[in-house]
Amino acid sequence: MSFNELLNWLSESEHVTSLLLAIEAVWTWCYYNSYCVPKEEAHYPRTNDLCSKLTDLMTDRGWLHLPAEFKNFPWGYYLGRRNIWAYFQWDQFCLQPSPTSNQYVIIDGEETFNFPLDELFSETTKLTFYFKHPSVTSCNLPGKCGFILKTVPSDKPLLTLRLCTEEENYFDEPVHFHDQIRAENMHIFFSGPRGNSFYYNYLPLSWLGWITTELMRKYWQNNFKCFMNNNHSRFKILYKVGIC
């Protein structure tokens, strides 16, 4: 798939419902070209062209800008096999929306992780998030407002998460659940200091199940391990508020 073919797919696909999904698809495509496409056949967009095309897509499809926190994620991607790097320019995609529009918030997971990626896929893992939805104006329930996500075990490189909505899932837990929370308003990603670096980096999860080549899966797993060397790596959720 060429870059233009990718853009055409992003402009029409029902699987791509937000700006961040489109950005993560481009990230995955760039790495796929770097690791799985013969050097003489690989082509990469210029950073300015990439940002311009994504801006057009955002306008055409009515996608929201991202929160300003994304400016803190240095996100480099390969432009070829000779260690040519480009850094994604988040700034133009992080303008603050108007007060009357639906907005995003970033919710940090409470658990930190330093175990291999395979364990996350093969075992049931509980992810806890503290979050009080803006429409919940009064709450007297024990514990904090929030929700729990559970991984669905799989022997494939596919991360499936289930939003726990049943009362029994919150017994003896530090959070309780409100019906205003919706799984369709969530976009999960992974963040933390990369290796011994002091800056926070960003690792997308959306298209992991679409990565079908063994070489690409190994790269993704190695990238994930870079985050596992510290006690600050955690899942985060980009949540679209204002929709119940």
Residue, then its C-alpha position, 0 to 999 in steps of 0.5 A: m500500500s502506497f502512502n496515497e493509498l493509505l490516505n485514501w483508505l483513512s479518508e473512507s474507512e469505517h475503522v478510522t473514527s478519530l484523528l489519533l487512529a489515523i495518526e497511529a495508522v500512519w505510524t504503523w505504515c511507516y514502520y512496516n515500510s522500514y522493516c518489511v518492504p524492500k529498500e528499493e520499493a519503500h517510499y516515505p512522505r515528507t513530514n510537512d506533507l504528512c502533517s498537511k494531509l492529516t490536517d486535510l483529513m481532520t477537516d474533511r472528516g470532522w475529527l476533533h483536535l487532541p489535548a495539549e498533553f500530546k505535545n509532551f510525547p516525542w514520537g519519532y518514526y523511520l523514513g528509511r533503513r539508514n536510520i533517517w528519523a523524523y519527529f511527528q509535529w503534534d502542535q498543529f493537531c493539539l489546538q484547544p477546542s471551543p468550550t461548546s464542542n465535545q472535548y477529550v481528556i487523558i485518563d492515566g491507568e493506576e497500574t504500572f507494568n514491567f513484565p513481557l508483552d506476551e503475558l499481557f496477551s495470554e493472561t487476564t489483566k485488570l486495568t484500573f482507571y480513576f475518572k469522574h465523568p463530568s455528568v456525574t455531579s453528585c456521588n456517595l458511593p464508596g471508593k472513587c469514581g472510575f472503571i476497570l478494563k480487563t484484557v481478553p486472553s489471546d494467543k494472537p498479537l491482538l490486544t482486546l479489552r473489555l469494559c467491566t460494567e457489572e457490579e460484581n466486577y467492582f466488589d472490593e475494588p478501589v473504584h466504582f462504575h457509573d453508566q455514563i462511561r462508554a467503551e466507544n469513547m475510549h482510545i487506549f495507548f501506552s506511555g512512559p519513559r523510554g529506556n533510561s530517557f527522562y522524556y515520555n514517549y508514546l506507543p500506539l496499540s490500535w493497529l497491533g492486531w493488523i500487524t501480520t508479519e513476524l518481523m513487524r511483531k518482533y519489532w513491536q515487542n522490542n519497542f514495548k520492552c523499552f518501556m518495561n525497564n522502569n516503573h512509570s510505564r502505564f496505559k492511558i486512555l484518550y476519552k471523549v467526554g460530553i457523549c453519554 
